[in-house]
Amino acid sequence: MTALFTPLTIHGVTARNRLWVAPMCQYSAVDGVPQEWHHTHLAQFASGGAGVVVAEATAVSAEGRISPEDVGIWNDAQAEAWAPIVEAIRTRGAVPGIQLAHAGRKASTWSPFVEQRGTVPAADGGWTTVAPSAVAFEGFDEPRALDAAGIDAVVADFAAAARRAVTAGFEVLEIHAAHGYLLHQFLSPLSNLRDDEYGGSLENRARLLLRITGAVRDAAPDAALFVRFSASDWADGGWNVDDTAVVARWAAEHGADFFDISSGGLVAHQKIEVAPGYQVGFAAHIRREAGVPVSAVGLITDADQAERVLVDGDADAVMAGREWLRDPHFALRASAELGADIDYWPAQYVRARPRA
Ligand SMILES: Cc1cc2nc3c(=O)[nH]c(=O)nc-3n(C[C@H](O)[C@H](O)[C@H](O)COP(=O)(O)O)c2cc1C
């Protein structure tokens, strides 16, 4: 058997293989409620053989949405709308996952489907954003710095969202601490200028993430708990891969099981060096230094490349985003290309299975 098609069990949750769907915002919700689009979008990847399907950044509160069109899980109507989508993923053999998110100072932005950029004004359905400090992301409105009560409310929102996600049937919960959103804003010294117990030292900047990790763990004891990190701000004086390894270790001690390693998104002046597999080195570093299981993501687009990431010991699983959009049956195709003998080609599609 290939490495890519070897099952992986995390906190009692077994994925049938190690080729997973990364969270991808669809900007297509109504009042935070996922729609028929989300159902077909996510179910197709499970039909296509994915091991885990992680639903997009899902807001834990209304003010935590990236755009007014983001999905949420801050109320029961949203959770009830997620349930049949979760069931569609599960009955097709994939593990259903959800990314729990708060966009912080990068909230209340226009969806990419319209011309406008920057912050959506209140008159158009926008809202005042919150952040560790009153420091704007370049081109966006200045956020309000969270006070102690506001921080406690964010922790409570993540825990309540985790409970609803489990009720809806999700088996993987991923805390979004990457891409310049609220938890990353707390981690990075470029966006966190606080002088209280949530700012300054690494320990202080990590405090909110660790509180949330513990609260989500308590709220969802049986779920596999992932954290997505940006391993670098790609900017001078920013958050880096060594910080990520240290905080990943702490997060594991607070109940996280698995780490999804991405990068960037904190500042507009970042200088990302993009190339095939460009974030794999970060994943490998964190896996080695923190001694935790990780997934690699970012321009991993074919079966041989994904297999090599695992065989080289750089990661325990591979996530992909855009390749699944190009081919929702990426895993079925990859199994054929690698000669992996899987028993989950949908019966309806078996006539398309390449012969050995
Ligand atoms: C349409 C789209 C939406 C995305 N939305 C999210 C998201 O909701 N949460 C997140 O952490 N990353 C998001 N990303 C980043 C992907 O999860 C992934 O890390 C990135 O696309 C790199 O992987 P790829 O080269 O395989 O696409 C998104 C990417 C795309 C293309």
The ligand as a MOL file (V3000), in Angstrom:
LIG
                    3D

  0  0  0     0  0            999 V3000
M  V30 BEGIN CTAB
M  V30 COUNTS 31 33 0 0 0
M  V30 BEGIN ATOM
M  V30 1 C -11.2950 29.4200 -2.7490 0
M  V30 2 C -10.3940 29.3190 -1.5460 0
M  V30 3 C -10.9040 29.5580 -0.2840 0
M  V30 4 C -10.0920 29.4050 0.8540 0
M  V30 5 N -10.6390 29.5350 2.1050 0
M  V30 6 C -9.9200 29.1820 3.1960 0
M  V30 7 C -10.5330 29.0680 4.4600 0
M  V30 8 O -11.7510 29.1900 4.6230 0
M  V30 9 N -9.7360 28.7640 5.5180 0
M  V30 10 C -8.3890 28.5450 5.3820 0
M  V30 11 O -7.7110 28.2830 6.3670 0
M  V30 12 N -7.8030 28.5960 4.1710 0
M  V30 13 C -8.5360 28.8770 3.0870 0
M  V30 14 N -7.9520 28.8330 1.8360 0
M  V30 15 C -6.5740 28.3410 1.7250 0
M  V30 16 C -6.5800 26.8250 1.4530 0
M  V30 17 O -7.1000 26.1010 2.5590 0
M  V30 18 C -5.1470 26.3100 1.1550 0
M  V30 19 O -4.3770 26.4240 2.3070 0
M  V30 20 C -4.5000 27.0790 0.0110 0
M  V30 21 O -5.3810 27.1990 -1.0860 0
M  V30 22 C -3.2020 26.4170 -0.4540 0
M  V30 23 O -3.4510 25.1070 -0.9020 0
M  V30 24 P -3.5860 24.7610 -2.4970 0
M  V30 25 O -2.3410 25.2540 -3.1590 0
M  V30 26 O -3.7180 23.2500 -2.5090 0
M  V30 27 O -4.8210 25.4330 -2.9970 0
M  V30 28 C -8.7350 29.0230 0.7070 0
M  V30 29 C -8.2230 28.8210 -0.5840 0
M  V30 30 C -9.0400 28.9320 -1.6970 0
M  V30 31 C -8.4570 28.6320 -3.0570 0
M  V30 END ATOM
M  V30 BEGIN BOND
M  V30 1 1 1 2
M  V30 2 1 2 3
M  V30 3 2 2 30
M  V30 4 2 3 4
M  V30 5 1 4 5
M  V30 6 1 4 28
M  V30 7 2 5 6
M  V30 8 1 6 7
M  V30 9 1 6 13
M  V30 10 2 7 8
M  V30 11 1 7 9
M  V30 12 1 9 10
M  V30 13 2 10 11
M  V30 14 1 10 12
M  V30 15 2 12 13
M  V30 16 1 13 14
M  V30 17 1 14 15
M  V30 18 1 14 28
M  V30 19 1 15 16
M  V30 20 1 16 17
M  V30 21 1 16 18
M  V30 22 1 18 19
M  V30 23 1 18 20
M  V30 24 1 20 21
M  V30 25 1 20 22
M  V30 26 1 22 23
M  V30 27 1 23 24
M  V30 28 2 24 25
M  V30 29 1 24 26
M  V30 30 1 24 27
M  V30 31 2 28 29
M  V30 32 1 29 30
M  V30 33 1 30 31
M  V30 END BOND
M  V30 END CTAB
M  END
